[in-house]
Every structure is written in C-alpha cells, then in structure tokens.
Amino acid sequence: MKRREFLQRLAYGTAGCLFASAGAASPQIQNKEPQVRLPYKIGIRQASLRNPGDPSKGMVGDIGTFKVARDIPGIAGVELQVAGSRPNMRDLSVACRFKAEADRWGLNIPSTAGVWDHAIWGPTAGLDLLDSIRATEILGARVMLVAFFRKNTGMERRRLRGSGCSGRCG
C-alpha cells in the first residue's frame, strides 16, 4: 500500500468513526460539552508529494505543493524541503511566498528538512545551516530536521525501505 493510499484510508476511517459516533445519540441526549480536538495532526513531506500532471515528477520547490496537499483528506500540514531545488527556500522571498501560499490553503508548515545544498562537511556547511535556520523561521516551522551522517557511510547508495533501513545507518 502506498503512503498516499494509507493516509486516505486513515482519514476516511477516522471521519467515518467521528460521523458514526456523532449520529449515534439523539440530539436530546448528546452531551453539550465543547468538542475535544484530537491531540495530533497529520502532515506530509513535500518530497513525498507527486505532481498530479506528471506523477514521475516530485513537488520539491513547487509552489503548487499546498494545493496538492490540500486535496488529500486529513492533511493538516506540509514539511518543506529547504534546499535541493530551484527555487530554493534560502532565498527569503521564496520562503515568504511559500508561507503565504500555505496560509492561503489553510495548511501549516510544522517542519523543514533537506537543509544541505553542498557536502555536509564542506566549507559552506555552516552558512548553509544558518540560511536554513532563517528560512525555517520565516516559514513559521518549529522543527528543522538536520540529518548528519558520518563520511562515507554509503547512505547515498542505500535505499531505505519500510520504517527502518537495512544495514548500518550512519
């Protein structure tokens, strides 16, 4: 089962349970206390989204990310990639446009990832990280995933499958 199918089934199942429980009691018997919000929200990674016009292309760097995510039932937010595409979130005007687009579609940007443009251990790593922090702040995200792997771990050659990785991971 693909991630998108899983999320759709999860959203439909949750919505079905909520509607069934809301209609189970008659209006006279229903509790008058305010509704309790679920303690969690479901988000999706921008890197996991596919372009609806061409599924072979991803949505990283695409301002249409939020429209596509909004069409998936139950999605409340999108984790954005900072680097690795053009336009790049380190261009602060691009980050502002993405933030405005998220607000337009009513979606959160809870976190960012993909902060490295260059080698993690390269001479520009510190600047890449600082620029990524600035972009994350502008986007309003409260979490930034900064992945560090030891040099030459072979991660670039491995494919991650399922919920873990096969072999030794950094």
Backbone bond lengths (Angstrom), bond angles and torsions (degrees), N, CA, C in turn:
res aa  C-N    CA-C-N  psi(-1)  N-CA   C-N-CA  omega(-1)  CA-C   N-CA-C  phi
1 M - - - 1.446 - - 1.528 107.73 -
2 K 1.291 116.40 133.37 1.457 121.50 179.17 1.524 110.01 -78.16
3 R 1.343 115.88 157.25 1.463 121.85 -178.20 1.524 111.73 -56.80
4 R 1.329 116.64 -43.49 1.461 120.42 -178.33 1.533 110.42 -63.33
5 E 1.349 116.86 -42.34 1.464 120.12 177.91 1.526 110.51 -62.58
6 F 1.338 116.34 -42.19 1.457 120.47 178.39 1.524 110.94 -59.28
7 L 1.335 116.40 -48.29 1.466 120.15 -178.96 1.524 111.61 -63.49
8 Q 1.329 117.13 -39.65 1.461 119.74 178.36 1.524 110.46 -63.69
9 R 1.322 117.09 -45.60 1.469 119.99 179.56 1.526 110.90 -63.48
10 L 1.333 116.09 -40.92 1.459 120.51 178.20 1.526 110.51 -61.02
11 A 1.327 116.04 -45.73 1.468 120.21 -179.27 1.521 111.30 -64.62
12 Y 1.335 117.09 -45.01 1.460 120.02 179.70 1.525 111.35 -64.70
13 G 1.332 116.24 -40.93 1.462 119.53 179.41 1.517 112.03 -64.92
14 T 1.330 116.23 -42.76 1.461 120.48 178.12 1.524 110.72 -63.54
15 A 1.335 116.11 -45.37 1.466 119.90 179.83 1.531 110.34 -62.87
16 G 1.325 116.88 -40.68 1.461 120.28 178.91 1.514 112.23 -61.97
17 C 1.329 116.02 -42.70 1.470 119.98 178.24 1.524 111.20 -63.65
18 L 1.330 116.12 -41.95 1.462 119.43 -179.68 1.521 111.59 -65.14
19 F 1.349 116.80 -43.03 1.458 119.69 179.20 1.527 111.40 -67.37
20 A 1.318 116.35 -38.63 1.464 119.69 179.89 1.524 110.92 -65.05
21 S 1.329 116.37 -42.19 1.462 118.45 -179.09 1.531 111.22 -71.59
22 A 1.337 117.42 -31.43 1.463 120.05 179.47 1.522 111.17 -70.04
23 G 1.318 116.95 -33.63 1.458 119.93 -178.26 1.511 113.74 -90.07
24 A 1.337 117.75 -5.84 1.456 120.40 -175.69 1.521 112.52 -69.22
25 A 1.302 117.48 -37.20 1.464 120.32 -178.55 1.523 109.31 -99.47
26 S 1.312 115.12 148.44 1.460 118.33 178.48 1.523 109.28 -73.07
27 P 1.330 119.18 157.62 1.463 121.44 -177.83 1.525 113.16 -58.04
28 Q 1.353 118.42 -30.16 1.451 120.01 -179.08 1.534 111.98 -71.43
29 I 1.314 117.05 -29.12 1.459 121.44 -174.71 1.526 111.71 -94.14
30 Q 1.327 118.22 -22.54 1.461 120.91 -175.38 1.527 111.60 -57.79
31 N 1.305 114.92 145.37 1.460 122.20 179.78 1.526 109.64 -68.58
32 K 1.308 117.13 137.21 1.460 122.03 -178.01 1.537 112.36 -89.22
33 E 1.342 118.12 1.25 1.457 120.47 179.78 1.525 110.09 -68.21
34 P 1.337 117.17 153.27 1.464 119.87 -179.65 1.524 111.17 -63.26
35 Q 1.333 115.08 151.35 1.462 121.45 179.00 1.524 109.84 -64.80
36 V 1.316 116.22 141.28 1.454 121.87 177.02 1.520 108.27 -94.66
37 R 1.326 116.17 128.22 1.462 120.78 177.99 1.515 109.44 -78.94
38 L 1.302 116.45 146.96 1.453 120.96 176.43 1.526 109.10 -64.08
39 P 1.324 117.73 145.21 1.462 120.47 -176.18 1.535 113.22 -78.30
40 Y 1.298 118.56 3.15 1.460 121.04 -177.69 1.524 110.32 -137.31
41 K 1.305 114.32 162.59 1.460 121.82 175.59 1.513 107.35 -130.78
42 I 1.312 116.52 154.09 1.456 121.23 -179.28 1.517 108.69 -105.74
43 G 1.321 115.87 128.10 1.455 121.70 178.66 1.517 110.25 -122.91
44 I 1.315 115.19 174.15 1.457 121.24 178.58 1.516 108.52 -139.29
45 R 1.315 115.64 149.89 1.467 120.99 177.63 1.522 109.52 -80.11
46 Q 1.312 116.42 137.01 1.461 120.61 176.33 1.530 109.64 -57.86
47 A 1.325 116.95 -36.89 1.455 121.33 -178.95 1.527 112.60 -66.56
48 S 1.336 117.91 -18.08 1.468 121.36 179.55 1.522 112.56 -89.21
49 L 1.320 117.08 -16.66 1.464 120.45 -178.44 1.525 110.62 -76.72
50 R 1.317 115.88 146.06 1.460 122.35 177.92 1.514 109.15 -115.51
51 N 1.317 115.53 145.41 1.456 122.00 177.85 1.523 109.01 -66.88
52 P 1.345 119.10 122.21 1.467 120.71 -177.77 1.526 113.22 -62.01
53 G 1.330 117.13 -29.92 1.463 120.43 179.29 1.522 112.86 -75.63
54 D 1.323 116.84 -27.77 1.467 122.63 -179.90 1.522 108.13 -148.42
55 P 1.344 117.83 89.65 1.467 121.67 -175.50 1.527 114.84 -58.39
56 S 1.334 117.63 -14.28 1.460 119.23 178.18 1.520 111.06 -76.31
57 K 1.346 117.23 -13.17 1.460 121.37 -179.71 1.520 110.27 -104.36
58 G 1.318 115.36 140.78 1.455 120.95 176.89 1.517 111.18 -84.71
59 M 1.330 115.46 -179.44 1.462 121.69 -177.03 1.526 113.00 -108.19
60 V 1.336 119.21 4.77 1.459 120.89 -179.21 1.527 108.82 -61.75
61 G 1.339 115.63 127.22 1.455 121.28 -179.19 1.519 114.01 82.86
62 D 1.329 117.44 0.96 1.466 121.87 -177.09 1.531 109.51 -99.48
63 I 1.317 116.65 123.36 1.462 121.76 -179.08 1.531 111.51 -65.62
64 G 1.336 117.38 -18.78 1.464 122.07 177.92 1.521 113.80 -75.38
65 T 1.335 116.44 0.63 1.458 122.48 179.24 1.527 112.11 -49.88
66 F 1.317 116.67 -44.58 1.467 120.53 -172.56 1.521 112.13 -73.12
67 K 1.309 117.91 -34.32 1.467 120.40 176.25 1.527 109.78 -64.70
68 V 1.324 116.64 -43.92 1.466 121.00 179.36 1.526 110.05 -63.95
69 A 1.335 117.16 -45.24 1.470 121.00 -179.53 1.520 111.01 -64.35
70 R 1.326 117.34 -37.19 1.468 121.68 -178.84 1.524 111.37 -64.35
71 D 1.333 116.79 -28.22 1.460 121.09 179.95 1.527 113.01 -77.29
72 I 1.333 118.04 -6.98 1.463 121.83 177.58 1.528 107.77 -93.45
73 P 1.323 117.94 117.85 1.468 120.10 -177.30 1.526 112.47 -57.88
74 G 1.326 116.16 134.67 1.453 121.77 174.34 1.511 115.74 89.30
75 I 1.319 119.20 -8.73 1.466 121.20 -178.12 1.529 109.45 -77.31
76 A 1.326 116.11 128.58 1.468 121.34 -178.91 1.523 112.72 -109.56
77 G 1.335 117.34 -14.17 1.453 119.49 -177.68 1.511 112.62 -164.30
78 V 1.339 114.91 169.18 1.462 122.18 -178.30 1.526 108.91 -132.99
79 E 1.337 115.84 130.26 1.456 121.00 172.16 1.522 107.50 -84.16
80 L 1.324 117.10 120.75 1.463 121.35 -176.40 1.518 112.18 -93.97
81 Q 1.330 115.43 147.18 1.450 123.02 171.56 1.521 107.95 -83.78
82 V 1.314 117.60 129.64 1.461 121.19 179.95 1.528 110.49 -79.03
83 A 1.318 116.50 -47.77 1.465 121.03 -174.37 1.527 109.64 -119.92
84 G 1.305 114.99 -177.50 1.458 120.10 175.08 1.508 114.32 88.86
85 S 1.309 117.88 10.69 1.460 120.16 178.75 1.518 109.33 -153.48
86 R 1.271 115.43 168.92 1.461 122.27 170.99 1.501 106.40 -124.61
87 P 1.322 120.44 124.31 1.458 126.15 2.59 1.524 111.44 -72.34
88 N 1.305 114.75 158.03 1.450 123.29 -175.21 1.526 109.29 -108.54
89 M 1.325 117.66 139.44 1.472 121.47 -177.84 1.521 112.66 -65.88
90 R 1.333 117.67 -15.35 1.465 118.65 177.87 1.525 111.81 -71.55
91 D 1.319 116.26 -16.51 1.464 120.35 169.23 1.524 103.94 -78.39
92 L 1.321 116.50 107.32 1.455 120.74 -169.70 1.528 112.85 -62.70
93 S 1.330 118.73 -26.35 1.467 120.04 175.34 1.527 110.17 -68.49
94 V 1.326 117.60 -33.00 1.467 121.59 175.96 1.527 109.34 -67.44
95 A 1.329 116.83 -44.12 1.476 120.84 177.97 1.526 110.47 -58.84
96 C 1.334 116.75 -41.03 1.474 120.32 178.42 1.522 111.31 -64.29
97 R 1.328 117.84 -40.06 1.474 121.06 178.08 1.526 110.83 -64.39
98 F 1.333 117.55 -42.02 1.463 120.62 179.15 1.529 110.57 -65.57
99 K 1.327 117.51 -39.43 1.471 121.00 178.06 1.526 110.19 -62.69
100 A 1.331 117.06 -44.20 1.468 120.84 178.89 1.526 110.77 -63.40
101 E 1.310 117.20 -38.84 1.467 120.87 179.88 1.527 110.87 -68.32
102 A 1.325 117.62 -38.52 1.468 121.00 176.35 1.520 109.81 -61.62
103 D 1.328 116.70 -44.20 1.463 121.15 178.54 1.524 110.47 -62.96
104 R 1.316 116.66 -40.77 1.475 121.35 179.78 1.528 111.45 -58.30
105 W 1.333 116.96 -40.86 1.461 121.27 -177.80 1.530 112.19 -91.87
106 G 1.331 118.31 2.12 1.462 121.70 176.80 1.517 113.85 71.09
107 L 1.324 117.07 32.08 1.459 121.49 -179.66 1.524 110.47 -113.97
108 N 1.321 115.90 149.63 1.460 122.51 176.49 1.524 109.71 -88.44
109 I 1.317 115.36 158.40 1.462 122.01 167.86 1.523 104.47 -118.12
110 P 1.342 117.34 88.38 1.464 119.82 -173.74 1.522 113.73 -76.13
111 S 1.349 116.50 -25.32 1.458 118.78 -175.19 1.522 110.83 -156.54
112 T 1.330 114.09 164.83 1.456 121.30 173.66 1.518 108.63 -126.87
113 A 1.318 115.47 161.50 1.466 122.13 178.68 1.524 107.23 -152.03
114 G 1.316 116.04 -176.68 1.456 120.14 176.66 1.512 112.30 60.93
115 V 1.335 117.05 55.02 1.461 120.46 -172.16 1.524 113.68 -88.90
116 W 1.320 118.43 -8.04 1.471 120.42 -174.73 1.515 111.53 -99.78
117 D 1.329 116.59 124.12 1.466 122.21 170.87 1.510 110.20 -92.75
118 H 1.312 115.15 -35.13 1.456 122.47 -174.65 1.521 108.45 -115.56
119 A 1.297 115.79 -175.18 1.460 119.97 177.87 1.526 110.07 -59.26
120 I 1.315 116.30 136.93 1.463 121.28 -178.30 1.525 110.74 -57.23
121 W 1.288 116.78 -36.33 1.462 120.66 -175.91 1.529 111.40 -97.50
122 G 1.331 117.62 10.95 1.459 121.38 -177.64 1.518 112.80 -78.03
123 P 1.331 115.86 175.75 1.465 120.64 -175.91 1.530 113.95 -68.46
124 T 1.331 118.12 -20.04 1.471 120.03 -179.05 1.520 112.88 -99.18
125 A 1.320 118.15 6.74 1.472 121.50 -175.60 1.524 112.08 -58.13
126 G 1.316 117.66 -42.54 1.462 120.83 -179.81 1.519 112.29 -63.45
127 L 1.320 116.68 -42.99 1.465 120.55 177.91 1.526 111.17 -67.56
128 D 1.342 116.60 -40.54 1.469 120.00 176.55 1.523 109.97 -56.88
129 L 1.315 116.41 -45.07 1.465 121.04 -178.09 1.530 111.29 -65.49
130 L 1.332 117.68 -45.24 1.472 120.65 179.26 1.534 111.14 -62.46
131 D 1.331 116.88 -43.34 1.467 120.15 178.28 1.529 111.30 -64.31
132 S 1.317 116.51 -35.36 1.465 120.49 178.40 1.528 110.73 -68.63
133 I 1.326 117.03 -36.80 1.464 120.84 177.34 1.526 109.61 -63.90
134 R 1.333 116.90 -43.66 1.472 120.22 178.33 1.527 110.95 -60.89
135 A 1.320 116.64 -45.30 1.469 120.38 179.53 1.522 110.68 -61.74
136 T 1.330 116.86 -41.89 1.460 121.67 179.97 1.529 110.51 -61.88
137 E 1.319 116.61 -40.87 1.467 120.38 177.70 1.522 111.47 -63.77
138 I 1.329 117.33 -44.71 1.467 121.22 179.98 1.523 110.87 -62.68
139 L 1.321 116.49 -38.72 1.461 120.85 -179.94 1.527 112.31 -71.00
140 G 1.320 117.13 -14.22 1.455 120.64 179.53 1.519 113.62 82.59
141 A 1.318 116.71 11.44 1.465 120.66 179.57 1.522 109.33 -76.10
142 R 1.314 115.53 147.39 1.464 120.13 -179.34 1.522 112.38 -104.63
143 V 1.344 116.36 -6.34 1.464 121.54 -178.10 1.521 108.51 -133.89
144 M 1.330 115.96 139.46 1.462 120.93 175.23 1.524 107.75 -130.34
145 L 1.319 116.44 120.12 1.459 121.21 177.83 1.524 108.09 -82.52
146 V 1.320 115.88 117.02 1.463 121.70 178.28 1.521 106.20 -118.25
147 A 1.316 116.44 101.50 1.461 121.41 -176.53 1.522 110.14 -87.14
148 F 1.321 116.16 126.36 1.456 122.41 175.64 1.522 108.26 -118.01
149 F 1.300 116.28 128.53 1.453 121.38 174.05 1.524 107.52 -124.53
150 R 1.318 115.37 147.53 1.456 118.05 175.31 1.518 109.16 -63.32
151 K 1.308 116.24 156.50 1.465 120.53 179.23 1.526 109.75 -61.45
152 N 1.328 114.69 141.99 1.461 122.82 172.04 1.527 113.77 56.13
153 T 1.316 117.08 43.95 1.462 119.36 177.14 1.520 110.93 -84.89
154 G 1.310 117.15 -11.08 1.454 120.22 -178.46 1.511 112.75 85.95
155 M 1.344 118.30 6.08 1.463 120.93 -178.76 1.524 111.43 -59.55
156 E 1.331 116.72 -31.77 1.453 118.37 -178.56 1.528 111.50 -67.33
157 R 1.332 117.69 -18.05 1.461 120.80 -179.79 1.524 112.67 -99.73
158 R 1.305 117.32 -14.73 1.464 120.34 -175.81 1.511 111.42 -89.05
159 R 1.294 115.06 148.08 1.462 120.97 173.09 1.526 106.91 -106.14
160 L 1.316 115.67 127.74 1.464 119.75 178.24 1.506 108.27 -84.53
161 R 1.291 117.60 133.95 1.464 122.19 -179.28 1.526 108.98 -129.01
162 G 1.304 114.71 143.67 1.460 119.62 177.51 1.514 111.56 65.20
163 S 1.315 115.79 -146.84 1.463 119.29 -175.29 1.525 112.73 -92.15
164 G 1.323 118.24 -6.07 1.449 120.58 179.37 1.504 109.30 -135.24
165 C 1.307 116.87 -175.88 1.460 118.18 177.70 1.510 107.96 -116.17
166 S 1.319 113.98 151.58 1.452 118.13 179.43 1.512 108.77 -85.47
167 G 1.304 116.94 138.60 1.450 119.98 -179.51 1.512 112.17 83.76
168 R 1.306 115.13 -165.80 1.463 121.36 -178.19 1.521 110.44 -84.02
169 C 1.298 118.17 125.80 1.465 122.89 179.82 1.512 108.92 -106.43
170 G 1.327 116.54 110.34 1.462 123.99 174.27 1.428 115.02 25.24
